[in-house]
Amino acid sequence: MVAESHPALRRAPSSDSHASHTSQSSQSSQSSRLLFGEIPSPIATARPSLSRSQSSVCSLILSTSSTFLRFWLSEECRDSFLSHVEKEDLPNLRLACHDFATRAAPSLFEEINVTFKPSTFTKPARMTALDRIGHHVRMLSFNMPHTPETFLPPLVDPMTGAEHAFVYEPQVHKPSTLISKVKEPKYGSWETTDLLIKQYPPLFHAATNIPSFIQAFSLLPCLTHLKISCPGQEASQRYRRSAIDYALISLRIAIEQAPLEVLNTISLLPIHPGALLYLQPLSGFGGFPRASRRWAQIRKLAIHMDSFPFEESSRSQHLKILHSYLGYFSTHLTRLLFRWKGDKGPSPFTLDQEPCFKPSDPASEQTGLRPLKFPRLRYMELENATMDSAQVSAFISRHRRVLSEFNFEDVALRTGTWDDALAPLSRIAGNDSWKEKQQEVMDVPVILSPSNIEPRVMESVMQDEQRAERSGTQLTMSRWLSKGRSAVAAKKAKEQFWGSGEHMKRFLRTSVFPWR
């Protein structure tokens, strides 16, 4: 018996498909330069051999279906559709035709993430790509984690073995001519420049390339939200500079000099304690007076800072830097969030009342920190902190005419009770009815609930205080006002705060406290 030959499953390439394959291979190098997910312009990639295939794809938008045309050409319908498309699918949608690519670009490039590397802002292809999509960017996440590559050892003189001193002076502008470049070494002197080139990694030199930072941020004219993330610093490196600190100096100068006219939100999630020294407006490295106009635009500020020992007065320098940083933004902010990562830390809003800043001798002329006041603040949240009831009471009284909502999440009181801390609310409302209203809002029994989740009834505040005294633990705000919330509900309530993954629970409403 002769076996029948089966037809080949693979179709022989036609002339058109062969041309398409050739075009794909010829464009592989071009597509490798598309670093942010953008696609090349159809005009630049059009070839005569592909005119038929391209016209068939682009004819989708010229469909004779009036229903589809009405849907796609309606701005509300189109934006609603694009908002529900997964971000991973948007690049594929943009490949359908030129109109799809144009309409989907704002949704795809609204948020971009940049992990800083030696070639991040110096590679020409990357800057060309950023130039094409920069006007779509509304939020930029700048990530630079602490790694062994960011560690900077002391400069050592190879001849004597002694440590070489290095005083950094930011070079904002590149030398215009070769002669000026020869006369002006990048790091002060030719000796220091030679040592830095030989002993420090390329990441350091990229971090000090301030003109490249300014060029990159100048391509983002519609940027409204800047998120900076510098996680992973070890405690042993807390008092030493790293390549990240030099990058933060360049980043701050770029923010001040680039045309970021609509920037209004900054998130430091997370940040190491010393970072605020290099992000300090005006008084920072390379600051200039005109920079105040840029920082006056900031209305929303979120900080997640790594905790550190603060009880000793000798270790309070980072707290002074934090106090100075918040003090500069205090007159402009309308929304403020602060969280300590790790152990509980002091309240950064009332550092003037911290014991470590009070003079040991009351008769001495030593002056403490100036109290912070936020005249435009509408919302405040403090998380994972420890403070006194007098500090909470003073903050509420100081901002009673402007503050609409605040939240003390996982805050433990060293002295006093929450009744003492929130006493100003009773004076403002004229009675204690706000406590009852809050209990009604926070604890609504659910009848049809999963069998493995049982609702708990809120006990009285007096019973909580007695139980805390017997066990020797502190009574926190989250326990006092969030009884009966399951772990699932608590996790769900912490989602989606400015894209940081943790949302803020609200417990005091304007309708309850009519102090405006």
N, C-alpha and C positions, 0 to 999 in steps of 0.2 A: 504494500500500500504506500502510495506516495503522499507524503504529508503536504497539505496545502500551505503555501507561503502566506503568512499574515502580512497585511499592509503595515508599512512603517508608521509607528506612532508619532514620530517627530516630523513635522512638516518641513519640507525643503525651503530654505529662505528665499523669498522673492527679492526682486530688485529693490523694492521699497523698504522691506525689512532689513536687507543688507545695508542699505544707506542709513537706516535708523541706527543699526548696531554700530556702524562706523562713526556716526555722529556721537553716539553715547561714549565710545572710547575716546574720541577726540576731545570731549568735554569733561572727561574725568578729572583732569587737572584743574579745569575751571570750577567744577563743583566742589573741589576740595578747599577752595578759597571761600566758600559760603559758610562762614563760621557761626552765624547766628540763626540759621534756618531759613535765610532768605533764598529766593530763586532768581536766576539771571533774567534780564529783560528779554521778552520774546523778540524784540527788534534786533537785539545783539546776537541772538542764537538762531535766527531764521536762516534757512538754507533753501535753495530752490527745490532740492529733492524731498524736503519735508513740508513743502507748502500744502500738499493735499492733506496730510495727516493733521497738521496744525489747524487748517481751516475746518476740518471735521470736528476737532475738539472745541475750537472757539465758537463753532456754530451752536453749541449748547446754550449760550446766552442769547442767541438769536432764534430761540425755539419759537415755533408757531403756536405753542400752548399759551394762551392768554392767561390761564390760571397761574402758571409758573412765572410768567413775566410780572404779573401783578404782585405775586409773593416776593420775588427777588428784588424788584425795583422799589418795594415799599421799605423805607428805612427802618420803621419800627419792627416789621416782620423779620427783616434780614438781621438786624441787630439782636433780636430775641433768639433767632436760630443760631447765630454764631456764638452767643453766650452759652448755649447748651452743648456746643460741640467740644469734645475733649481736646485739650491743647495738643496732644500727640497726633490728633487727626487733622489739625488745621494745615500743616505743611502739605499733606496729601490733597486736601481740598484746593489749596492754592495752585496745585499742578494741573488742575482741570482746564483752566483757561485764564486768560489775562485778567478778565473782569473779576473772577473769583479771587485771583491773587491780590488784586488791588483792594477788594472789599474786606478780605479776611486778614490783611496785614495789620491793621490797628489792634485787632483782638489777639493776634499771635505775639506781637512784639510790645504789648502794653507793659509787660513785666519781663525783665531779663536778669540773668544771674551771671556774675563775673567772679571767677576765682583768680586772684592775682598771681601771676607768674612772670618770669623775666620778660616774656615777649607779649604780654597782654596788651599794652598800649604802644608798643613799638613796631609790631609786625604790620607792614603796609597793607596786606590783604585784609587783615582784621579791621583796620581803620577805614578802609574802603567800604567794607560791609557795614560797619557802624554808621558811616555817613549815609548809607541808603535807608537804614531803618531808624535812625536816631530820632526823627521827628515823631515816631509812634510811641516812643518809650515814655511811660509815666512813672514807673517804679524801677529802681536799679538796686539790686542786692550785691554789695561788694563784700566778698568773702576772702578772708586771709587767716587761716588757722595757724596756731603756733605749732611748728614742727622743728625737727633738728636743723632744717635748712634755714630757718629764720633766726636761729641763735647766732649772735655775733660775739666772738671771743675778743679779748683785749688785743689792741695792736701792739706788736712786739718788734722792736728794732732788731733786725737780723745781725747787726754787727756787735751790739752790746748786750742784747737779750733783755734790755729794760723795756718797760711799758711806755709806749708812745702816746702822748696826750692828743686827743682829737676833739676839736670844737667845731661843731657843724654850723655852717652858715648856708641857708638855702639859696640856690641859684635859680631864680625864677625864670629868667630869659636866657635863651641860648646865645652864645657869642655870634654876632652878625657876620664877622669876617674871620678868616683863618688867623690873621695877625692877632686879633683880640682873643681868639681861642688859645693861642700860644701864650699870650701875656697873662691870661686869667685862668689858672688851673681850677678844676671843678671843686676841689676840696681844700681851698685855701692856699696850700703850698704844693710844689711839685714833689717834695719828699713825702708828705702825707698822702697825696694822690697816688703815688707809686706804691706805697704800703697798702693802701686800701684796695687797689686793683689786684695786687698779688695775694692778699690775705682774706679778703671778704668775698662772699659768693656773688654770682650775677644777680641774685634776687635783691641784694642791697643796692646795687647800682641802678637797677630798674626802679626801686622804691624812691630813690633820690632824683630821678629824672622828672622834675616838676613840669617842664614844658610838655611832655607827653601826656601827663594827667590833664593839664589845661586843654590841650587839643582834643582829648577824648570827651571831656565834659562839655566842651563847646559844641559838640555834635548832638547834645541832648537838650534842645531848647524848651521842650515841654515837660521836663522832669519835675514831678511834684513830691515824690517820696523817695528818700535815700535811706537804704538799710545797710548798716555796717555790722559785720559779724567777725569777731576775732576770738574764737574759742580756743581752749586747750592750754592756757598758760600755766606752767608749774609754779608752785609757791617759791621755789628757789630762784626763779628768774624774775620775781616781782620788782626788784629794784635795779634791774639791768635793762638797757635798751636792746631792742631786737630790730630786725628789718621791718617788722610790722609798724613799729613806732615811727620810723622814717617814712613809711608809706602813708601813715595817717597825717603827717605834716604836709606831704605833697597833696593828699586828698583835700585837706582843709584849704590850702592855697588855691587849688583848682576850683573849689566851690565858690571862693571869694572872687575869683577873676573871670570865670566862665559866665556867659549870659544866661543864668538860671533864674529868670524873672518870676517863675510860678512855683518855685520850690517852697513848700510850707510844712513838710513833715520830715523828721529825722528819727530813725529807730536804731539804737545801739543794742543789738540782740545776738549774742552777749558781747560784753566788752570787759577787758581787764582793767583793774583800778587805775593804772598809770596812763591809760589811753587818753583820758580827758585832759591831761597836761598838754598833749600834742594837738588836741582838737579845740583848745581854748581860743575863743575869738579875741582878736586885737592883741592880747598880751602873749600869744603863742609865737612860735618860731616863724619868722618871715611875715608877720602880720603887718598890715598897713591900715590907716584910719578909714579909708573908703570901704573897708570890708564890713563895717557896721551896718550898712544898708542891706547887705545880703542876709545877715543873721537876724535882722529885724523882721524878715518875712516869716520866720519859723513860728507856727502856731501850735503844732503838736509835737510832743517829745516823749519817746519811750526809751527807758534804759533798763537793761538787765545786766547787773554788775556782779562779777565774782566776789564773794565775801572774803574778808580777811580779818585778823584780830585787830580790834579797835579799842580795847579797854585801856591799853597803855597810852599815855600822852605822847610818848616817843614815836608811836606808830600811827599818829593821827594826821600825817601829812596828806595822805590820799583823801581823807575826809575834807580837809581844807580845800583841796583842788576840786572836789565834787561840789562843795558849797559855793565856790567861786563860779563854777560852770553853770550851776542852776541860777545863781544870782544874775548872770548876764541875760538869761532868757526870761527872767521872772516877769518883766513888764509886758511881754508879748504873748506868752503862752495862754491858750484856752483849754488845752487838754494835756494832762501830764500823768505818766505812769512810771513807777519805779519798782524794781524787784531785785532782791538779793538772791543770788544763786549759791546754794550750799547752806552754810550756817546763817542764822538770823543776824541781821545787822541793825544799826541805828536808823532812825528816821532821817533821811536826808533833808526833809523840809523843816525840821526843828533842831538842827545841829547846835544852834546857839544855846539850847537847854541841856545838851549832853554833859554828863559829869566829867568826861575827859577834857572838855574845853573850859571848864570852870577853874578859875585860879585857886591854887591850893591855899593861899593866904588872902582872905577877904579884904584885908587892909592894903594889899598891893594895888598899884596903878595899872596892872595888866588888863587890857580890854579883851573881851571875848569876840565871838563872831557876831556879825550883824544879823538880826532876824530877817528871814525871807518872807516877802509878801508878794502874792500873785494877784494884781488888781483885775486881771481879765480871765482868771481861771474859772472854767465852767465844770470841768470834770477832773477828778483826781483819784488815783488808785495807788496804794502802797501794799506790797506783798512781802511776806516772809521777813518781818522786822520785829524788833523789840523796843518798847518805849514806855514812858510813864503816862498815866491817865491825864496828868496836867499838860503834857505835850499835845495829846489829842484834843483836849478841851481848848487849849490856846489856839491851835490851828483852826478849829471850827469857828471860834469866836472871831478870829482875825479875818476870815473869808466869808462870813455869814451873808454879806450883801451881794456877793458875786457867784458863790459856789452853788451849782444846781444839783450836783450828784457827786458822791465820793464813796470809796470802798476801802476798808482796812481788811485785807484778806490775809489770814494766817498771821495776825499780829498779836504778840503776847505782851501783856502788861507786866512791867517790873513792880510797879507800885500802884495802888488804887484799884478800882473796879471799873467795869464798862459803864455802870450807872454814873459814876463820877466823870468819866471821860466824855460821855454824851449828854451831860447835864445842860450844856448850852442849847441843845435842841428843845429841851423842855421849857427853857426860858423863852426861846423864840416862839414856840407854838403856844405857850401859855398853859399847857397841861401835858400829861403823859399819854395822851391818846395815840400818839404816833407809834408807841410800842405795840399796842393792840392791832393797829392797822397793818403793821409790818408782819405780825404773826399770821394774820389772815392772808396776806399776799404770799408768804413763803411756804405755808403748810396747808395745801389743799389735798384732802384724802382722795386717792384714786381707787375706784371700786374694781374696774376691770384691769388688773395689773398682772404681770407674770407671776406664776406660783412661787418662783424662787426669790421674789423681791417682796418683802413685807414692809408696809408703811409703818413708820414710827411716829409717835405723838410727841410734840415738843413739850418738854418739861419746863417748869418755871425757872427763872433766872436764879432765884434763891437756892433751889435744889442744886443747880449746877455749881454755884459758888461753894456750897457746903461740901459737895463731892470733891471739888478741886482742892479745898483745904485739907480734907481727910487724906487724899492721895498725894498731896505735896506738889501737884502740878499747877501750871498756870492756865488761866482761863483766857482763851483766845477769842477774837472776834468771829472767826469762822464757826467755832463751836456754839457761840452764843446766839448767832443769827441764822445758822444753817442746819439746824437739827432736822432729821428726817430725810435728808437728801441722800439718795443711794450713790454708790460709786459710779454707776453708769451715768446718772444725771449730772454728777459733779464733773465728770470728764467731758460730757457733751457741752456743758456750760462754759468750758474753757477754750472753745474753738474759735478761730477766725478773729483775732485782734490784729488788724493791720497786716495780715499775712504771717504773723509770728507763730500761729498754732495754739495760742492761749487767749481765751476771751475773758472779759472782766464781768464778774457777777455784780448785779446792781441790787442794792438793798434800800437806798433812800431816794425817794422820788420828789420831784418838785411839787406835785400835787399834795403831797403829805406835809411838806414844810414850806409854806408860802412866805419865804423871807425876801423874795425879790421885790 
